[in-house]
Amino acid sequence: MNDMPFVHLMKSPYCYYVFDVNTNSIVRVSKELYEYLLNEQQGRNPLSTVEIEREKTSLMEKGYLKTKHPKEIDNPNIDDMEYLFTHHLRQLVLQVTQQCNFRCSYCPYTVGDDYVQRGHSANRMDWETAKAAIDFFADRTRDVPSPAISFYGGEPLLEKDLIIRCVEYCKKRFAGKNLIFSMTTNASLLTEELARYFLKSHFKLMISLDGPPEIHDRNRRIASNGEGSFRAVYDTVMSLAEKIPGFLSCIDFNAVVDPQNDISKVNRFFSNQLSQANHIRAGLVDPPPGTTLYFSPEYQQKQKTQELLAMLAVEGYVDPQKLPLIAKNEYEQIKDNINKMSPHMQLPDRMMHGGPCIPGYRKLFVTTTGTLLPCEKCSETSEEMNIGNLNDGFDFENIKKLMNGGNRVEQDCKDCWAIENCDICGVKVDGIHDPRELRRICRSSRLNFEHRLNQIIALREMEEGGLSE
């Protein structure tokens, strides 16, 4: 039985803190109490004083410094599975093709070896499979007023006729509901006729565009000739935006940030060339399995500048709408992280670490052949990620395994100070069963959360003027 307070110790250049695990709260403490708790965690016998005991008592009376750890690592959402999978599926993603007219260097399918991930192929979804997937999903959305239908590839516009047929069928099949349509596309095959149809059907198009030509073309190339794809994407979108009023309003841009590139150029491009765009999202590239990213000192310095701008915007010193792209995305992430820090009384006896989703509930990905996966990030060659098929339905045993991934290192999870804020989902540990490798991934997740906590601490100290008590 662990009788020490379940806390994580932190300090800034100015003050000392504990992250109180049971209440999900950051609490400022004295240097003396910090050192007392540090000695206690390191197995030394700390010397207490009247002041330390008084501070401990005060914090405990406020509900902090509890010693409780979860007793059981088990996902409580399993109790709701019957209802969720019968009446409350939320989003269907149809993989209408596995082919693409681009070859992007960091695309998991470009580097796919048919073992870790599939490669590009000529496989396409036929109408019978698409209709079966739509019916399967529709039968399980009784209590969802706004079900979402998404189209994915490969490049989905290679199957534009199938997409239109699906949309028209969905409008009838989901009559009376507020349907939401979306598509992830490189936009190179968009025509004026298609663009007008998507706008009329209230589509949201996620278009991949990494920045100016010298950056975009570095990683995103046309499959047929190996040339850069910037002009095929940018010129198409801008031409349609001129011809069709309101077309830009249905577009979100996704910029993949490669740390080898100059993020200042990315910021300038989106500020100058696409300032009228509805929303632009930027995210760091996911390296292929077995590789890591190199972050140059120049990149790290510029990234820290973007983070500082974002924090100033959170505090109201900078207009968020005037932030450059990378800083704006950082701003939105910080705001989201702050909202996630919802305090409560204590940890429950039964819980799962924060990473796993309910596979297939929020998003159900259907491959060209009718296999069911939790999302588009899953490896299509992985048995662990396979949660069923259209003919046989859901494989609930496999779904439960994915939901209970923490059982692989159960005691580690029970004693982990970041358990509630862990970001490890099934995709991140797919095929990994060696406890040493799992613990390496766990350490990385804790570092990510600690960075979030440090941001929140810095923001608080900005509000308080740094050293004020």
Disulfide bonds with the S-S distance in Angstrom:
none
